[in-house]
Amino acid sequence: MPKSQLKRTMEGAFILTIASFIAKILSAVYRVPFQNLVGDEGFYVYQQVYPIYGLAMTLALSGLPQFISRVVAEEPDPLKSKERLQALTPYVLWSAIGLWAMTFLFAGPIAQVMGDDQLSGLIRVVSFTFLFVPPLTFYRGMFQGIYKWCQPQFPKS
């Protein structure tokens, strides 16, 4: 790896590390005012249901889009790239529908495992976030892949 490219990579990693650290600090700080607003019971409900939402958003905004962007970026022909994306669409779509259905239909048993039967309604509501996974995944992954694909090449120093 050329020295200038290594330097840019290290600068980018440093910036991401700082941003991640700031995000962690903010996520710790917001909890006190949030708990003051919603009370102990509201904070408890948030703590119980948020992991389901977090799972859906992690799938939609991190893992799957990176895979999609790699598929798009590695294929130089836009038509072949589109064909590959169309072949992946049913898998992502049906996986998201399956996760939604399992979470929605089994909200009662999930709430029982959590130790509070009254959470089942909120689990059903949060389950709908799984239906946002396919569009978010493909739009984000496609644009990331296109950016990598048409990214300007800088001259090596």
Backbone as CSV, one residue per row, in Angstrom:
resi,resn,N_x,N_y,N_z,CA_x,CA_y,CA_z,C_x,C_y,C_z
1,MET,0.848,-1.168,0.000,0.000,0.000,0.000,0.902,1.242,0.000
2,PRO,0.655,2.173,-0.932,1.455,3.397,-0.967,1.288,4.195,0.318
3,LYS,2.322,4.977,0.620,2.358,5.719,1.883,1.201,6.721,2.005
4,SER,0.870,7.433,0.926,-0.212,8.423,0.991,-1.561,7.740,1.215
5,GLN,-1.756,6.592,0.589,-3.011,5.867,0.772,-3.106,5.318,2.200
6,LEU,-2.005,4.846,2.740,-1.972,4.375,4.116,-2.285,5.515,5.080
7,LYS,-1.732,6.693,4.794,-1.981,7.859,5.638,-3.468,8.225,5.615
8,ARG,-4.088,8.232,4.427,-5.519,8.533,4.311,-6.351,7.497,5.055
9,THR,-5.964,6.243,4.941,-6.683,5.174,5.623,-6.605,5.348,7.132
10,MET,-5.436,5.661,7.624,-5.260,5.857,9.067,-6.031,7.085,9.550
11,GLU,-6.045,8.160,8.770,-6.820,9.338,9.136,-8.308,9.008,9.201
12,GLY,-8.778,8.258,8.214,-10.185,7.844,8.207,-10.522,6.972,9.400
13,ALA,-9.635,6.032,9.729,-9.860,5.173,10.888,-9.876,5.987,12.175
14,PHE,-9.004,6.978,12.269,-8.950,7.835,13.455,-10.246,8.631,13.597
15,ILE,-10.723,9.192,12.496,-11.965,9.969,12.527,-13.137,9.077,12.932
16,LEU,-13.207,7.863,12.387,-14.279,6.941,12.754,-14.196,6.542,14.225
17,THR,-12.988,6.376,14.738,-12.806,6.037,16.149,-13.307,7.167,17.041
18,ILE,-12.952,8.392,16.705,-13.403,9.551,17.481,-14.929,9.668,17.412
19,ALA,-15.498,9.515,16.218,-16.953,9.601,16.066,-17.653,8.508,16.871
20,SER,-17.100,7.311,16.868,-17.670,6.213,17.635,-17.605,6.502,19.132
21,PHE,-16.495,7.046,19.573,-16.338,7.390,20.987,-17.355,8.455,21.400
22,ILE,-17.534,9.476,20.573,-18.508,10.530,20.863,-19.923,9.959,20.897
23,ALA,-20.228,9.056,19.960,-21.557,8.425,19.942,-21.797,7.616,21.207
24,LYS,-20.789,6.914,21.687,-20.933,6.147,22.929,-21.165,7.064,24.127
25,ILE,-20.462,8.182,24.166,-20.654,9.142,25.261,-22.078,9.701,25.218
26,LEU,-22.539,10.083,24.022,-23.889,10.623,23.888,-24.942,9.584,24.275
27,SER,-24.706,8.310,23.900,-25.688,7.281,24.239,-25.734,7.025,25.734
28,ALA,-24.654,7.295,26.438,-24.663,7.161,27.891,-25.313,8.379,28.547
29,VAL,-25.098,9.562,27.986,-25.593,10.800,28.586,-27.107,10.976,28.395
30,TYR,-27.655,10.551,27.255,-29.071,10.796,27.000,-29.966,9.999,27.940
31,ARG,-29.472,8.953,28.545,-30.305,8.071,29.365,-30.872,8.774,30.601
32,VAL,-30.118,9.646,31.198,-30.601,10.323,32.414,-31.803,11.218,32.100
33,PRO,-31.712,12.140,31.115,-32.911,12.942,30.831,-34.067,12.094,30.290
34,PHE,-33.736,11.059,29.518,-34.790,10.199,28.984,-35.533,9.506,30.119
35,GLN,-34.801,8.982,31.092,-35.456,8.327,32.227,-36.265,9.325,33.038
36,ASN,-35.784,10.548,33.152,-36.554,11.575,33.864,-37.856,11.894,33.139
37,LEU,-37.840,11.819,31.807,-39.043,12.102,31.020,-40.064,10.976,31.099
38,VAL,-39.606,9.731,30.927,-40.547,8.606,30.824,-40.713,7.842,32.126
39,GLY,-39.875,8.097,33.095,-39.980,7.401,34.377,-39.345,6.019,34.314
40,ASP,-39.360,5.368,35.459,-38.732,4.053,35.556,-39.434,3.014,34.677
41,GLU,-40.753,3.066,34.649,-41.508,2.080,33.864,-41.270,2.268,32.362
42,GLY,-41.278,3.500,31.904,-41.028,3.775,30.491,-39.625,3.385,30.078
43,PHE,-38.677,3.643,30.949,-37.293,3.278,30.655,-37.129,1.762,30.619
44,TYR,-37.842,1.065,31.505,-37.811,-0.395,31.519,-38.347,-0.958,30.198
45,VAL,-39.469,-0.417,29.749,-40.059,-0.879,28.488,-39.100,-0.621,27.335
46,TYR,-38.502,0.551,27.301,-37.532,0.893,26.267,-36.370,-0.101,26.268
47,GLN,-35.827,-0.402,27.447,-34.693,-1.320,27.560,-35.059,-2.725,27.086
48,GLN,-36.296,-3.131,27.267,-36.715,-4.477,26.883,-36.972,-4.598,25.384
49,VAL,-37.557,-3.583,24.783,-38.004,-3.672,23.391,-36.945,-3.173,22.408
50,TYR,-36.063,-2.295,22.830,-35.070,-1.712,21.931,-34.181,-2.734,21.229
51,PRO,-33.770,-3.835,21.859,-32.912,-4.790,21.139,-33.538,-5.359,19.861
52,ILE,-34.846,-5.511,19.836,-35.506,-6.003,18.613,-35.386,-4.959,17.511
53,TYR,-35.642,-3.718,17.855,-35.474,-2.616,16.902,-34.017,-2.516,16.458
54,GLY,-33.102,-2.634,17.409,-31.676,-2.563,17.097,-31.239,-3.649,16.140
55,LEU,-31.774,-4.849,16.298,-31.453,-5.945,15.383,-31.907,-5.620,13.965
56,ALA,-33.127,-5.129,13.828,-33.642,-4.789,12.499,-32.807,-3.688,11.850
57,MET,-32.468,-2.671,12.604,-31.694,-1.570,12.036,-30.250,-1.974,11.751
58,THR,-29.695,-2.859,12.529,-28.348,-3.353,12.240,-28.345,-4.119,10.929
59,LEU,-29.352,-4.945,10.722,-29.455,-5.663,9.446,-29.627,-4.681,8.287
60,ALA,-30.496,-3.693,8.479,-30.838,-2.771,7.394,-29.750,-1.760,7.089
61,LEU,-28.956,-1.382,8.070,-28.027,-0.279,7.871,-26.554,-0.655,7.958
62,SER,-26.251,-1.877,8.322,-24.839,-2.253,8.446,-24.494,-3.497,7.643
63,GLY,-24.936,-4.643,8.118,-24.493,-5.908,7.550,-24.893,-6.130,6.105
64,LEU,-26.179,-6.115,5.837,-26.650,-6.395,4.483,-26.246,-5.332,3.464
65,PRO,-26.302,-4.032,3.771,-25.869,-3.047,2.783,-24.399,-3.188,2.382
66,GLN,-23.556,-3.606,3.316,-22.153,-3.811,2.955,-22.021,-4.940,1.941
67,PHE,-22.796,-5.991,2.140,-22.779,-7.096,1.180,-23.293,-6.636,-0.182
68,ILE,-24.396,-5.908,-0.190,-24.976,-5.409,-1.444,-24.000,-4.456,-2.127
69,SER,-23.365,-3.572,-1.377,-22.430,-2.624,-1.996,-21.248,-3.355,-2.616
70,ARG,-20.827,-4.427,-1.993,-19.713,-5.197,-2.556,-20.130,-5.869,-3.866
71,VAL,-21.344,-6.393,-3.900,-21.861,-7.006,-5.132,-21.890,-5.972,-6.246
72,VAL,-22.357,-4.770,-5.937,-22.459,-3.708,-6.943,-21.072,-3.227,-7.359
73,ALA,-20.195,-3.018,-6.398,-18.880,-2.449,-6.695,-17.988,-3.414,-7.457
74,GLU,-18.143,-4.721,-7.235,-17.272,-5.695,-7.893,-17.681,-5.985,-9.334
75,GLU,-18.881,-5.605,-9.700,-19.363,-5.883,-11.051,-19.217,-4.633,-11.915
76,PRO,-18.301,-4.655,-12.891,-18.091,-3.445,-13.708,-19.260,-3.130,-14.649
77,ASP,-20.021,-4.135,-15.035,-21.133,-3.925,-15.955,-22.402,-3.612,-15.159
78,PRO,-22.981,-2.417,-15.334,-24.176,-2.053,-14.568,-25.359,-3.001,-14.797
79,LEU,-25.507,-3.535,-16.003,-26.612,-4.448,-16.265,-26.461,-5.756,-15.496
80,LYS,-25.242,-6.292,-15.456,-24.998,-7.511,-14.691,-25.164,-7.255,-13.204
81,SER,-24.755,-6.081,-12.771,-24.926,-5.699,-11.372,-26.407,-5.668,-11.011
82,LYS,-27.218,-5.107,-11.911,-28.665,-5.051,-11.689,-29.266,-6.447,-11.645
83,GLU,-28.792,-7.338,-12.505,-29.277,-8.719,-12.506,-28.940,-9.420,-11.188
84,ARG,-27.731,-9.200,-10.704,-27.323,-9.819,-9.434,-28.168,-9.294,-8.282
85,LEU,-28.458,-7.997,-8.299,-29.304,-7.425,-7.256,-30.725,-7.979,-7.328
86,GLN,-31.237,-8.138,-8.533,-32.577,-8.699,-8.690,-32.626,-10.146,-8.206
87,ALA,-31.522,-10.874,-8.366,-31.474,-12.254,-7.875,-31.440,-12.292,-6.346
88,LEU,-30.848,-11.282,-5.718,-30.766,-11.242,-4.250,-32.037,-10.715,-3.594
89,THR,-32.822,-9.952,-4.334,-34.002,-9.298,-3.768,-34.960,-10.266,-3.072
90,PRO,-35.332,-11.394,-3.695,-36.278,-12.275,-3.000,-35.736,-12.829,-1.671
91,TYR,-34.439,-13.094,-1.618,-33.867,-13.629,-0.383,-33.966,-12.620,0.761
92,VAL,-33.609,-11.380,0.465,-33.669,-10.339,1.495,-35.123,-10.049,1.861
93,LEU,-35.983,-9.972,0.859,-37.396,-9.673,1.102,-38.056,-10.747,1.959
94,TRP,-37.905,-11.997,1.579,-38.555,-13.080,2.324,-37.931,-13.287,3.700
95,SER,-36.642,-13.014,3.827,-36.016,-13.096,5.157,-36.615,-12.039,6.085
96,ALA,-36.783,-10.828,5.570,-37.363,-9.748,6.374,-38.815,-10.057,6.730
97,ILE,-39.567,-10.562,5.775,-40.967,-10.916,6.056,-41.021,-12.047,7.081
98,GLY,-40.113,-13.007,6.957,-40.061,-14.100,7.928,-39.726,-13.621,9.327
99,LEU,-38.744,-12.703,9.437,-38.398,-12.152,10.745,-39.555,-11.359,11.330
100,TRP,-40.238,-10.594,10.479,-41.399,-9.849,10.949,-42.479,-10.802,11.444
101,ALA,-42.796,-11.823,10.647,-43.866,-12.756,11.006,-43.534,-13.503,12.299
102,MET,-42.294,-13.963,12.409,-41.913,-14.681,13.632,-42.017,-13.776,14.854
103,THR,-41.532,-12.552,14.724,-41.577,-11.631,15.852,-43.012,-11.233,16.171
104,PHE,-43.815,-10.983,15.138,-45.202,-10.574,15.339,-46.032,-11.706,15.933
105,LEU,-45.924,-12.895,15.343,-46.746,-14.023,15.789,-46.311,-14.581,17.139
106,PHE,-45.020,-14.520,17.422,-44.512,-15.070,18.678,-44.206,-13.977,19.703
107,ALA,-44.872,-12.833,19.587,-44.646,-11.737,20.538,-45.009,-12.161,21.956
108,GLY,-46.061,-12.941,22.105,-46.471,-13.408,23.429,-45.390,-14.259,24.096
109,PRO,-44.922,-15.332,23.418,-43.844,-16.128,24.021,-42.550,-15.335,24.240
110,ILE,-42.238,-14.418,23.336,-41.034,-13.588,23.522,-41.190,-12.744,24.777
111,ALA,-42.375,-12.158,24.960,-42.626,-11.347,26.153,-42.555,-12.206,27.417
112,GLN,-43.043,-13.443,27.334,-42.956,-14.335,28.499,-41.503,-14.642,28.844
113,VAL,-40.686,-14.862,27.821,-39.265,-15.114,28.063,-38.615,-13.893,28.706
114,MET,-39.055,-12.702,28.309,-38.537,-11.469,28.898,-39.053,-11.269,30.326
115,GLY,-40.099,-12.004,30.687,-40.622,-11.915,32.048,-41.743,-10.929,32.226
116,ASP,-42.340,-10.435,31.133,-43.418,-9.457,31.250,-44.381,-9.638,30.075
117,ASP,-45.533,-10.260,30.336,-46.515,-10.525,29.277,-47.065,-9.251,28.645
118,GLN,-47.025,-8.143,29.363,-47.581,-6.898,28.842,-46.734,-6.291,27.730
119,LEU,-45.542,-6.799,27.499,-44.683,-6.275,26.432,-45.076,-6.798,25.049
120,SER,-45.962,-7.765,24.976,-46.276,-8.393,23.684,-46.811,-7.393,22.658
121,GLY,-47.640,-6.441,23.082,-48.160,-5.439,22.144,-47.050,-4.564,21.574
122,LEU,-46.138,-4.154,22.420,-45.020,-3.329,21.953,-44.076,-4.134,21.060
123,ILE,-43.899,-5.395,21.363,-43.050,-6.244,20.513,-43.683,-6.368,19.130
124,ARG,-45.008,-6.490,19.083,-45.696,-6.547,17.782,-45.496,-5.249,17.000
125,VAL,-45.586,-4.131,17.683,-45.390,-2.836,17.016,-43.964,-2.724,16.477
126,VAL,-42.976,-3.074,17.297,-41.574,-2.969,16.888,-41.243,-3.976,15.788
127,SER,-41.982,-5.070,15.717,-41.701,-6.080,14.682,-41.832,-5.506,13.270
128,PHE,-42.623,-4.467,13.099,-42.810,-3.884,11.768,-41.535,-3.234,11.235
129,THR,-40.565,-2.964,12.098,-39.308,-2.407,11.597,-38.583,-3.392,10.683
130,PHE,-38.839,-4.685,10.838,-38.222,-5.669,9.944,-38.686,-5.487,8.499
131,LEU,-39.860,-4.915,8.308,-40.360,-4.686,6.949,-39.637,-3.534,6.251
132,PHE,-38.907,-2.722,7.016,-38.105,-1.655,6.420,-36.718,-2.141,5.994
133,VAL,-36.361,-3.349,6.373,-35.024,-3.867,6.070,-34.750,-3.923,4.564
134,PRO,-35.613,-4.518,3.731,-35.264,-4.617,2.293,-35.041,-3.274,1.599
135,PRO,-35.966,-2.297,1.707,-35.691,-1.048,0.990,-34.455,-0.317,1.521
136,LEU,-34.291,-0.285,2.835,-33.112,0.380,3.384,-31.832,-0.326,2.956
137,THR,-31.858,-1.640,2.982,-30.680,-2.422,2.600,-30.283,-2.155,1.164
138,PHE,-31.242,-2.234,0.263,-30.902,-2.099,-1.154,-30.541,-0.674,-1.536
139,TYR,-31.253,0.309,-0.996,-30.894,1.683,-1.330,-29.522,2.049,-0.794
140,ARG,-29.284,1.739,0.451,-27.983,2.086,1.028,-26.860,1.297,0.362
141,GLY,-27.057,-0.003,0.203,-26.029,-0.838,-0.420,-25.758,-0.448,-1.860
142,MET,-26.823,-0.133,-2.586,-26.658,0.236,-3.986,-25.884,1.552,-4.106
143,PHE,-26.236,2.535,-3.326,-25.538,3.817,-3.411,-24.100,3.721,-2.923
144,GLN,-23.847,2.929,-1.897,-22.465,2.726,-1.457,-21.664,2.036,-2.553
145,GLY,-22.253,1.042,-3.195,-21.566,0.317,-4.257,-21.305,1.175,-5.474
146,ILE,-22.276,1.990,-5.822,-22.100,2.889,-6.968,-21.018,3.910,-6.656
147,TYR,-20.981,4.395,-5.423,-19.943,5.356,-5.041,-18.559,4.720,-5.176
148,LYS,-18.431,3.494,-4.716,-17.144,2.804,-4.841,-16.808,2.564,-6.301
149,TRP,-17.852,2.276,-7.086,-17.658,1.941,-8.491,-17.226,3.161,-9.288
150,CYS,-17.815,4.347,-8.996,-17.452,5.541,-9.751,-16.574,6.485,-8.970
151,GLN,-15.943,6.000,-7.931,-15.066,6.837,-7.131,-13.870,7.254,-7.963
152,PRO,-13.520,8.535,-7.948,-12.369,8.985,-8.748,-11.063,8.373,-8.234
153,GLN,-10.222,8.049,-9.143,-8.907,7.494,-8.793,-7.914,8.648,-8.709
154,PHE,-7.284,8.786,-7.556,-6.321,9.846,-7.360,-4.946,9.372,-7.832
155,PRO,-4.179,10.275,-8.404,-2.848,9.869,-8.838,-1.987,9.507,-7.626
156,LYS,-1.160,8.492,-7.817,-0.285,8.053,-6.731,0.894,9.008,-6.635
157,SER,1.192,9.430,-5.381,2.305,10.346,-5.212,3.578,9.615,-4.906
